[in-house]
Amino acid sequence: MTDYIDNPNKYQTDNTPVAQAMIRAQAAQAEADRAKQDALATEAADRAKREEIDRAVELSMSRMNQQLAAERMGAGKQMIRSQDVGVIPPMAEVEKTTVRVLGGIEVSFQQAKDMAEVGQITQAEFNRAVVDGLAARGYAAPKSFG
């Protein structure tokens, strides 16, 4: 039986079959680690895409259900939205709104506000993002964001 030392550096200069096997095993382990990391990254990206699709479908179905319910109650095709009559949500509701900045990155109201304060986005971009975020939720924006 051959004794070997579990120190990979010892086998770097050793040309025995055990040393060569240890070097191949290390290379295989490194390759397996890279493959595992790639698989985890791909899985996370796929999961994020599925979640985004699920959210979009849920939102779409929610709007469709609201429309169907309104039609059944006799509202017909003219659905009145709070946005149309100028219902402005309380500030607490505005602060719950997620907004899209910098080409579509979705962040919270507070994160976008902080970005505007430090100059990553302009105040006008912040205001426009809040108006769009509220409109997506069916609200009119407070006049301070107009």
N, C-alpha and C positions, 0 to 999 in steps of 0.2 A: 504494500500500500504506500502510495506517495503522499508525503506531507506537503502541504502548501500553506503559504502565509496569505491571509486575506488582506494584503496590502497591494493594491493594483500597481503602485509605482515600482515595486520590486520586480514585476514581470515585464516592465518596459524594456529592460536591457537583457532580459533572460530569453533565450530562444528555445526553451524546452516546450514540448507539446502542451504542458499545463499552462505555461505563460501565454502561448499563442491562443489557447482556448479562453483564457481570462480576458485577453485583449478583444477577441471576437465577441465575448459575452458583454463586455462593457459597451462596445459599439452597438450591439443589438439592443441593449437596454436604453441607450441614448436615443436610438431610432424609435423604439417603442414609446418612450416618453414624449418625443416630438409628435408622433402619430396620435397619442392620447390627447395632447394639448390641442392639436388640430381638430380632432373629433369633438372635443368639448366646446371649442369656439364655434364650430359649425352647428352643433346642437343648440347652443345659446342663441345664435342668429336665427335659426329656424323657429325656435320657441318665441322669440321676439316678433317675428313675422306673423306667426299663428295668432299671438295675442293681439296684434294690431288688426288683423283681419277679423278676429272675434269681436273686438270693440266696434269696428266699423259695421259689421253685420248687426250687432246688438243695437247700435244707434239707428241704423236704417230700419230695423224691425220696429223699434220704439216709435219712430216717426210715422211709419206705415200704420201701426196700430192706433196711434192717436188720430190719424186721418180717417181710418175706417170707423172708429168710434164716433167721431164728429159727424161723418156722413150718416151713420145709423141714427144719430140723434136729430137728424134733419138739418145739419149745418150746411149740407151740400158742398159745393166746391169752394165756397168763400169761408175759409177758416180764418178767424181773427187771432193773430198772435199778439202776445204782450208787447213785442217789439213794434208792431204796427200802431198800437195805440200809445206808445211811448212809456210803457211801464219800465221804470228804472229800479233795478234791484238794490237792496241795502248794501252798504259798503262791505259788510261781512260776506255777502254773496259774491260781490265783485272780487274779493280777495281769494275766493275759492276757485276762481276761474283759471284754467290753464291757458296759456298763450303760446303762440308760435313766433319765434324770433330767428334772426340770422338764417333765413332761407328755409324755415320749417322745423327748427328744433323746438320741441314742446317742453316748456318749463312752467313752473308755478308763477303765479302773479308776483310773489315776493322775490323770486329769483330774477324775474325780468326787471322788477323795480330796482333791485341791487345792480343789475347790469347797466341800467340807465344812469344810476348814480355814479358809477365808476367810469362811465364813458365807453363801455363796450358796445352799447347801442345808443342812438339818440333818443331824446325824450319823445320826439314825434313818432319814431318807430315803436317805442313802448306804448304810446297812446293808441296807435293804429292796431297794434297786436291785442290790446285789451278790448278795443271796440269790436274787432273781428272775433275774439274769443267769446265775448258776451253775445254777439249776434248768432254764433253757432249754437248757443244755449237758448236762443229765443228772447233775449233781453235787449233793450236799448241801453246805450252807454250813458253814464252820467255826463252832464255838460262839461265837466272839467277834463274829460277825455276826448271831447269832440273836436 
